[in-house]
Amino acid sequence: MRGTVGRVAVDGIVLGVLVVTATACSGAGDLSIWNDGPAPVSVSTGDEEFDVAETGGVVILDYGCTPGDVTVTFASGQVTVVPGPVCPDHEIVVGDGHVDVRPAP
């Protein structure tokens, strides 16, 4: 009986590890960029470029981490480079002349 209980416990642990591993690898995750500033900005992730409207945002579905730095160009011409990669567990928040990287909610 003791051998059976031990075997069930080991099987349960292995199954739990497999479920966690499969969940972690199931998707790349969504990358969020929010613009709380008063003017639109242009954003380059290294392989994607897009504009983000003032008080707007962009979510790139199933994107994963950026391949490198993220460049934000403000309407004024100011350029801010966010050291990358930036991954889905964080979000990029643009303000009036500044850029922050925060933990994603």
Protein Blocks (a to p, Z undefined) as FASTA:
>chain_A
ZZmmmmmmmmmmmmmmmmmmmmmmmpgbjaddddfbfbdcdddehjaccdddehiacdde
hkbpafbdcddddfkopacdddddddfkbccdddehiacddddZZ
